[in-house]
């Protein structure tokens, strides 16, 4: 799970956060790489994001944070869906 660092801007309701990630290297066959790149392109995401999503799908979510199973995974097609996250996740406000 990436480490989050939150910063609150004084006198505002805006939070800025940094996600600390660890860079790693993996080895794939040409066929695996080509298939993964094609799937990432189909989804409109980077290869790195495709691999992160794939790992999240097989690694158990932190049971103390059940909402985290949706982190980076909800696709509504609405560019402003983050403003209506309750509707996206729960189907209502």
N, CA, C and O atoms as a GROMACS GRO file, in nm:
protein
  372
    1UNK      N    1   0.086  -0.118   0.000
    1UNK     CA    2   0.000   0.000   0.000
    1UNK      C    3   0.089   0.123   0.000
    1UNK      O    4   0.177   0.134   0.085
    2UNK      N    5   0.069   0.217  -0.094
    2UNK     CA    6   0.151   0.338  -0.096
    2UNK      C    7   0.130   0.420   0.030
    2UNK      O    8   0.020   0.424   0.086
    3UNK      N    9   0.235   0.485   0.074
    3UNK     CA   10   0.226   0.573   0.191
    3UNK      C   11   0.172   0.708   0.146
    3UNK      O   12   0.217   0.763   0.045
    4UNK      N   13   0.074   0.761   0.221
    4UNK     CA   14   0.016   0.890   0.188
    4UNK      C   15   0.065   0.996   0.285
    4UNK      O   16   0.071   0.972   0.405
    5UNK      N   17   0.099   1.111   0.234
    5UNK     CA   18   0.138   1.226   0.316
    5UNK      C   19   0.039   1.337   0.285
    5UNK      O   20   0.032   1.384   0.172
    6UNK      N   21  -0.037   1.381   0.386
    6UNK     CA   22  -0.138   1.483   0.366
    6UNK      C   23  -0.088   1.619   0.414
    6UNK      O   24  -0.017   1.628   0.514
    7UNK      N   25  -0.124   1.723   0.343
    7UNK     CA   26  -0.092   1.860   0.380
    7UNK      C   27  -0.220   1.942   0.363
    7UNK      O   28  -0.283   1.937   0.257
    8UNK      N   29  -0.258   2.016   0.463
    8UNK     CA   30  -0.377   2.100   0.454
    8UNK      C   31  -0.334   2.244   0.432
    8UNK      O   32  -0.245   2.295   0.500
    9UNK      N   33  -0.398   2.308   0.336
    9UNK     CA   34  -0.370   2.448   0.311
    9UNK      C   35  -0.442   2.532   0.416
    9UNK      O   36  -0.561   2.509   0.442
   10UNK      N   37  -0.374   2.625   0.475
   10UNK     CA   38  -0.429   2.708   0.583
   10UNK      C   39  -0.553   2.783   0.536
   10UNK      O   40  -0.553   2.845   0.430
   11UNK      N   41  -0.660   2.776   0.618
   11UNK     CA   42  -0.781   2.850   0.590
   11UNK      C   43  -0.858   2.799   0.470
   11UNK      O   44  -0.935   2.874   0.410
   12UNK      N   45  -0.839   2.675   0.436
   12UNK     CA   46  -0.904   2.622   0.318
   12UNK      C   47  -0.946   2.478   0.343
   12UNK      O   48  -0.895   2.414   0.434
   13UNK      N   49  -1.036   2.429   0.264
   13UNK     CA   50  -1.079   2.290   0.275
   13UNK      C   51  -1.008   2.202   0.173
   13UNK      O   52  -1.056   2.093   0.139
   14UNK      N   53  -0.894   2.247   0.125
   14UNK     CA   54  -0.820   2.174   0.024
   14UNK      C   55  -0.704   2.100   0.088
   14UNK      O   56  -0.625   2.158   0.162
   15UNK      N   57  -0.695   1.972   0.060
   15UNK     CA   58  -0.584   1.891   0.107
   15UNK      C   59  -0.497   1.854  -0.013
   15UNK      O   60  -0.549   1.822  -0.120
   16UNK      N   61  -0.368   1.859   0.006
   16UNK     CA   62  -0.274   1.814  -0.096
   16UNK      C   63  -0.209   1.689  -0.040
   16UNK      O   64  -0.168   1.686   0.076
   17UNK      N   65  -0.198   1.586  -0.120
   17UNK     CA   66  -0.133   1.466  -0.072
   17UNK      C   67  -0.032   1.414  -0.174
   17UNK      O   68  -0.048   1.430  -0.294
   18UNK      N   69   0.068   1.352  -0.121
   18UNK     CA   70   0.171   1.288  -0.203
   18UNK      C   71   0.162   1.138  -0.180
   18UNK      O   72   0.149   1.094  -0.066
   19UNK      N   73   0.169   1.061  -0.285
   19UNK     CA   74   0.172   0.916  -0.273
   19UNK      C   75   0.317   0.874  -0.294
   19UNK      O   76   0.375   0.899  -0.400
   20UNK      N   77   0.373   0.810  -0.194
   20UNK     CA   78   0.511   0.764  -0.204
   20UNK      C   79   0.509   0.622  -0.259
   20UNK      O   80   0.454   0.532  -0.197
   21UNK      N   81   0.569   0.603  -0.374
   21UNK     CA   82   0.572   0.473  -0.439
   21UNK      C   83   0.715   0.424  -0.450
   21UNK      O   84   0.810   0.503  -0.451
   22UNK      N   85   0.728   0.296  -0.457
   22UNK     CA   86   0.858   0.233  -0.475
   22UNK      C   87   0.868   0.186  -0.620
   22UNK      O   88   0.780   0.115  -0.669
   23UNK      N   89   0.972   0.225  -0.686
   23UNK     CA   90   0.994   0.184  -0.825
   23UNK      C   91   1.054   0.043  -0.825
   23UNK      O   92   1.144   0.013  -0.747
   24UNK      N   93   1.003  -0.041  -0.911
   24UNK     CA   94   1.053  -0.177  -0.920
   24UNK      C   95   1.065  -0.218  -1.066
   24UNK      O   96   1.017  -0.148  -1.155
   25UNK      N   97   1.127  -0.330  -1.089
   25UNK     CA   98   1.146  -0.380  -1.224
   25UNK      C   99   1.096  -0.523  -1.230
   25UNK      O  100   1.121  -0.602  -1.139
   26UNK      N  101   1.025  -0.558  -1.338
   26UNK     CA  102   0.979  -0.695  -1.356
   26UNK      C  103   1.023  -0.744  -1.493
   26UNK      O  104   1.054  -0.664  -1.582
   27UNK      N  105   1.025  -0.873  -1.510
   27UNK     CA  106   1.060  -0.933  -1.639
   27UNK      C  107   0.937  -0.999  -1.697
   27UNK      O  108   0.870  -1.078  -1.630
   28UNK      N  109   0.907  -0.968  -1.822
   28UNK     CA  110   0.793  -1.025  -1.892
   28UNK      C  111   0.842  -1.085  -2.023
   28UNK      O  112   0.941  -1.040  -2.080
   29UNK      N  113   0.770  -1.187  -2.071
   29UNK     CA  114   0.800  -1.236  -2.205
   29UNK      C  115   0.750  -1.132  -2.304
   29UNK      O  116   0.672  -1.044  -2.266
   30UNK      N  117   0.792  -1.140  -2.426
   30UNK     CA  118   0.745  -1.048  -2.530
   30UNK      C  119   0.594  -1.056  -2.542
   30UNK      O  120   0.527  -0.954  -2.557
   31UNK      N  121   0.539  -1.178  -2.536
   31UNK     CA  122   0.394  -1.197  -2.550
   31UNK      C  123   0.319  -1.134  -2.432
   31UNK      O  124   0.216  -1.070  -2.452
   32UNK      N  125   0.371  -1.150  -2.310
   32UNK     CA  126   0.308  -1.090  -2.192
   32UNK      C  127   0.311  -0.937  -2.201
   32UNK      O  128   0.212  -0.870  -2.175
   33UNK      N  129   0.427  -0.885  -2.240
   33UNK     CA  130   0.442  -0.739  -2.252
   33UNK      C  131   0.347  -0.683  -2.357
   33UNK      O  132   0.278  -0.584  -2.332
   34UNK      N  133   0.343  -0.747  -2.474
   34UNK     CA  134   0.256  -0.699  -2.581
   34UNK      C  135   0.109  -0.705  -2.540
   34UNK      O  136   0.033  -0.612  -2.566
   35UNK      N  137   0.069  -0.814  -2.475
   35UNK     CA  138  -0.070  -0.828  -2.431
   35UNK      C  139  -0.105  -0.724  -2.325
   35UNK      O  140  -0.213  -0.666  -2.327
   36UNK      N  141  -0.013  -0.701  -2.232
   36UNK     CA  142  -0.037  -0.603  -2.126
   36UNK      C  143  -0.044  -0.462  -2.184
   36UNK      O  144  -0.132  -0.384  -2.145
   37UNK      N  145   0.045  -0.427  -2.275
   37UNK     CA  146   0.042  -0.295  -2.339
   37UNK      C  147  -0.089  -0.275  -2.416
   37UNK      O  148  -0.148  -0.168  -2.412
   38UNK      N  149  -0.133  -0.379  -2.486
   38UNK     CA  150  -0.257  -0.370  -2.562
   38UNK      C  151  -0.377  -0.349  -2.469
   38UNK      O  152  -0.465  -0.268  -2.498
   39UNK      N  153  -0.381  -0.421  -2.357
   39UNK     CA  154  -0.490  -0.406  -2.261
   39UNK      C  155  -0.487  -0.269  -2.196
   39UNK      O  156  -0.592  -0.207  -2.177
   40UNK      N  157  -0.369  -0.220  -2.160
   40UNK     CA  158  -0.358  -0.086  -2.102
   40UNK      C  159  -0.407   0.019  -2.201
   40UNK      O  160  -0.478   0.112  -2.163
   41UNK      N  161  -0.370   0.004  -2.325
   41UNK     CA  162  -0.415   0.098  -2.428
   41UNK      C  163  -0.567   0.092  -2.445
   41UNK      O  164  -0.632   0.195  -2.459
   42UNK      N  165  -0.622  -0.029  -2.442
   42UNK     CA  166  -0.767  -0.046  -2.455
   42UNK      C  167  -0.841   0.025  -2.341
   42UNK      O  168  -0.946   0.085  -2.361
   43UNK      N  169  -0.783   0.018  -2.220
   43UNK     CA  170  -0.843   0.081  -2.103
   43UNK      C  171  -0.810   0.230  -2.092
   43UNK      O  172  -0.871   0.302  -2.013
   44UNK      N  173  -0.715   0.276  -2.172
   44UNK     CA  174  -0.676   0.416  -2.166
   44UNK      C  175  -0.592   0.451  -2.045
   44UNK      O  176  -0.598   0.563  -1.994
   45UNK      N  177  -0.513   0.354  -1.998
   45UNK     CA  178  -0.427   0.375  -1.882
   45UNK      C  179  -0.285   0.334  -1.916
   45UNK      O  180  -0.259   0.273  -2.020
   46UNK      N  181  -0.192   0.368  -1.828
   46UNK     CA  182  -0.053   0.330  -1.849
   46UNK      C  183  -0.032   0.184  -1.815
   46UNK      O  184  -0.114   0.122  -1.746
   47UNK      N  185   0.078   0.129  -1.863
   47UNK     CA  186   0.113  -0.009  -1.829
   47UNK      C  187   0.133  -0.021  -1.678
   47UNK      O  188   0.091  -0.120  -1.618
   48UNK      N  189   0.196   0.078  -1.617
   48UNK     CA  190   0.218   0.075  -1.471
   48UNK      C  191   0.085   0.069  -1.397
   48UNK      O  192   0.072  -0.007  -1.301
   49UNK      N  193  -0.014   0.149  -1.440
   49UNK     CA  194  -0.145   0.148  -1.374
   49UNK      C  195  -0.215   0.014  -1.395
   49UNK      O  196  -0.280  -0.036  -1.303
   50UNK      N  197  -0.202  -0.044  -1.513
   50UNK     CA  198  -0.261  -0.177  -1.537
   50UNK      C  199  -0.202  -0.280  -1.441
   50UNK      O  200  -0.274  -0.362  -1.385
   51UNK      N  201  -0.071  -0.275  -1.422
   51UNK     CA  202  -0.005  -0.371  -1.332
   51UNK      C  203  -0.045  -0.345  -1.187
   51UNK      O  204  -0.066  -0.440  -1.111
   52UNK      N  205  -0.056  -0.217  -1.145
   52UNK     CA  206  -0.102  -0.187  -1.009
   52UNK      C  207  -0.243  -0.239  -0.987
   52UNK      O  208  -0.272  -0.298  -0.883
   53UNK      N  209  -0.332  -0.216  -1.084
   53UNK     CA  210  -0.470  -0.265  -1.071
   53UNK      C  211  -0.474  -0.417  -1.064
   53UNK      O  212  -0.552  -0.475  -0.988
   54UNK      N  213  -0.391  -0.482  -1.144
   54UNK     CA  214  -0.386  -0.628  -1.142
   54UNK      C  215  -0.342  -0.680  -1.006
   54UNK      O  216  -0.398  -0.777  -0.955
   55UNK      N  217  -0.241  -0.616  -0.948
   55UNK     CA  218  -0.194  -0.657  -0.815
   55UNK      C  219  -0.301  -0.633  -0.709
   55UNK      O  220  -0.321  -0.717  -0.621
   56UNK      N  221  -0.370  -0.519  -0.717
   56UNK     CA  222  -0.477  -0.491  -0.620
   56UNK      C  223  -0.587  -0.596  -0.626
   56UNK      O  224  -0.651  -0.626  -0.526
   57UNK      N  225  -0.609  -0.650  -0.745
   57UNK     CA  226  -0.716  -0.749  -0.762
   57UNK      C  227  -0.682  -0.882  -0.693
   57UNK      O  228  -0.773  -0.956  -0.656
   58UNK      N  229  -0.554  -0.911  -0.674
   58UNK     CA  230  -0.517  -1.039  -0.612
   58UNK      C  231  -0.465  -1.026  -0.470
   58UNK      O  232  -0.463  -1.124  -0.395
   59UNK      N  233  -0.424  -0.906  -0.430
   59UNK     CA  234  -0.376  -0.884  -0.293
   59UNK      C  235  -0.495  -0.842  -0.208
   59UNK      O  236  -0.566  -0.749  -0.245
   60UNK      N  237  -0.517  -0.909  -0.094
   60UNK     CA  238  -0.632  -0.873  -0.009
   60UNK      C  239  -0.628  -0.727   0.034
   60UNK      O  240  -0.522  -0.674   0.068
   61UNK      N  241  -0.745  -0.663   0.032
   61UNK     CA  242  -0.756  -0.523   0.075
   61UNK      C  243  -0.737  -0.514   0.225
   61UNK      O  244  -0.766  -0.610   0.298
   62UNK      N  245  -0.690  -0.401   0.273
   62UNK     CA  246  -0.675  -0.375   0.416
   62UNK      C  247  -0.814  -0.375   0.477
   62UNK      O  248  -0.895  -0.287   0.447
   63UNK      N  249  -0.844  -0.471   0.563
   63UNK     CA  250  -0.979  -0.485   0.619
   63UNK      C  251  -1.018  -0.369   0.710
   63UNK      O  252  -1.136  -0.351   0.739
   64UNK      N  253  -0.920  -0.289   0.754
   64UNK     CA  254  -0.953  -0.173   0.838
   64UNK      C  255  -0.994  -0.053   0.752
   64UNK      O  256  -1.043   0.047   0.804
   65UNK      N  257  -0.973  -0.064   0.620
   65UNK     CA  258  -1.007   0.044   0.527
   65UNK      C  259  -1.084  -0.016   0.407
   65UNK      O  260  -1.028  -0.025   0.297
   66UNK      N  261  -1.208  -0.057   0.426
   66UNK     CA  262  -1.280  -0.126   0.319
   66UNK      C  263  -1.297  -0.045   0.192
   66UNK      O  264  -1.308  -0.102   0.084
   67UNK      N  265  -1.298   0.089   0.203
   67UNK     CA  266  -1.313   0.172   0.085
   67UNK      C  267  -1.191   0.165  -0.006
   67UNK      O  268  -1.201   0.199  -0.124
   68UNK      N  269  -1.077   0.122   0.047
   68UNK     CA  270  -0.954   0.119  -0.032
   68UNK      C  271  -0.960   0.016  -0.145
   68UNK      O  272  -0.881   0.024  -0.239
   69UNK      N  273  -1.052  -0.080  -0.137
   69UNK     CA  274  -1.061  -0.177  -0.247
   69UNK      C  275  -1.105  -0.109  -0.376
   69UNK      O  276  -1.091  -0.166  -0.484
   70UNK      N  277  -1.158   0.014  -0.366
   70UNK     CA  278  -1.200   0.089  -0.484
   70UNK      C  279  -1.094   0.187  -0.532
   70UNK      O  280  -1.110   0.247  -0.638
   71UNK      N  281  -0.987   0.205  -0.457
   71UNK     CA  282  -0.887   0.307  -0.491
   71UNK      C  283  -0.830   0.283  -0.630
   71UNK      O  284  -0.770   0.180  -0.657
   72UNK      N  285  -0.850   0.380  -0.716
   72UNK     CA  286  -0.798   0.372  -0.851
   72UNK      C  287  -0.871   0.276  -0.940
   72UNK      O  288  -0.828   0.253  -1.054
   73UNK      N  289  -0.981   0.218  -0.894
   73UNK     CA  290  -1.047   0.113  -0.969
   73UNK      C  291  -1.182   0.153  -1.025
   73UNK      O  292  -1.234   0.086  -1.114
   74UNK      N  293  -1.241   0.260  -0.976
   74UNK     CA  294  -1.375   0.299  -1.018
   74UNK      C  295  -1.366   0.376  -1.149
   74UNK      O  296  -1.297   0.478  -1.158
   75UNK      N  297  -1.435   0.328  -1.250
   75UNK     CA  298  -1.439   0.395  -1.378
   75UNK      C  299  -1.583   0.427  -1.410
   75UNK      O  300  -1.662   0.336  -1.438
   76UNK      N  301  -1.619   0.552  -1.406
   76UNK     CA  302  -1.757   0.592  -1.433
   76UNK      C  303  -1.774   0.647  -1.574
   76UNK      O  304  -1.886   0.653  -1.626
   77UNK      N  305  -1.664   0.687  -1.637
   77UNK     CA  306  -1.671   0.752  -1.766
   77UNK      C  307  -1.698   0.901  -1.753
   77UNK      O  308  -1.694   0.974  -1.852
   78UNK      N  309  -1.725   0.947  -1.631
   78UNK     CA  310  -1.752   1.087  -1.604
   78UNK      C  311  -1.624   1.152  -1.551
   78UNK      O  312  -1.572   1.112  -1.447
   79UNK      N  313  -1.574   1.252  -1.623
   79UNK     CA  314  -1.450   1.318  -1.582
   79UNK      C  315  -1.463   1.389  -1.448
   79UNK      O  316  -1.361   1.421  -1.386
   80UNK      N  317  -1.585   1.414  -1.402
   80UNK     CA  318  -1.609   1.485  -1.277
   80UNK      C  319  -1.662   1.391  -1.168
   80UNK      O  320  -1.721   1.437  -1.070
   81UNK      N  321  -1.641   1.261  -1.185
   81UNK     CA  322  -1.697   1.164  -1.090
   81UNK      C  323  -1.640   1.180  -0.949
   81UNK      O  324  -1.707   1.143  -0.852
   82UNK      N  325  -1.520   1.234  -0.936
   82UNK     CA  326  -1.464   1.252  -0.802
   82UNK      C  327  -1.546   1.351  -0.720
   82UNK      O  328  -1.541   1.348  -0.597
   83UNK      N  329  -1.620   1.438  -0.787
   83UNK     CA  330  -1.704   1.533  -0.717
   83UNK      C  331  -1.833   1.468  -0.667
   83UNK      O  332  -1.904   1.524  -0.583
   84UNK      N  333  -1.864   1.349  -0.720
   84UNK     CA  334  -1.986   1.277  -0.683
   84UNK      C  335  -1.952   1.135  -0.640
   84UNK      O  336  -2.020   1.040  -0.679
   85UNK      N  337  -1.848   1.119  -0.560
   85UNK     CA  338  -1.796   0.986  -0.529
   85UNK      C  339  -1.897   0.897  -0.459
   85UNK      O  340  -1.898   0.776  -0.482
   86UNK      N  341  -1.983   0.953  -0.373
   86UNK     CA  342  -2.084   0.870  -0.307
   86UNK      C  343  -2.178   0.807  -0.409
   86UNK      O  344  -2.216   0.690  -0.395
   87UNK      N  345  -2.215   0.883  -0.511
   87UNK     CA  346  -2.301   0.829  -0.615
   87UNK      C  347  -2.230   0.720  -0.694
   87UNK      O  348  -2.291   0.620  -0.730
   88UNK      N  349  -2.101   0.740  -0.720
   88UNK     CA  350  -2.024   0.642  -0.795
   88UNK      C  351  -2.009   0.512  -0.717
   88UNK      O  352  -2.032   0.404  -0.771
   89UNK      N  353  -1.970   0.522  -0.590
   89UNK     CA  354  -1.942   0.403  -0.508
   89UNK      C  355  -2.069   0.338  -0.456
   89UNK      O  356  -2.084   0.216  -0.462
   90UNK      N  357  -2.163   0.420  -0.404
   90UNK     CA  358  -2.281   0.366  -0.336
   90UNK      C  359  -2.408   0.377  -0.420
   90UNK      O  360  -2.510   0.317  -0.383
   91UNK      N  361  -2.406   0.450  -0.529
   91UNK     CA  362  -2.524   0.467  -0.611
   91UNK      C  363  -2.619   0.572  -0.559
   91UNK      O  364  -2.731   0.585  -0.609
   92UNK      N  365  -2.577   0.648  -0.462
   92UNK     CA  366  -2.660   0.755  -0.403
   92UNK      C  367  -2.571   0.854  -0.332
   92UNK      O  368  -2.451   0.830  -0.316
   93UNK      N  369  -2.628   0.966  -0.290
   93UNK     CA  370  -2.554   1.065  -0.212
   93UNK      C  371  -2.560   1.032  -0.067
   93UNK      O  372  -2.504   1.103   0.015
   0.00000   0.00000   0.00000
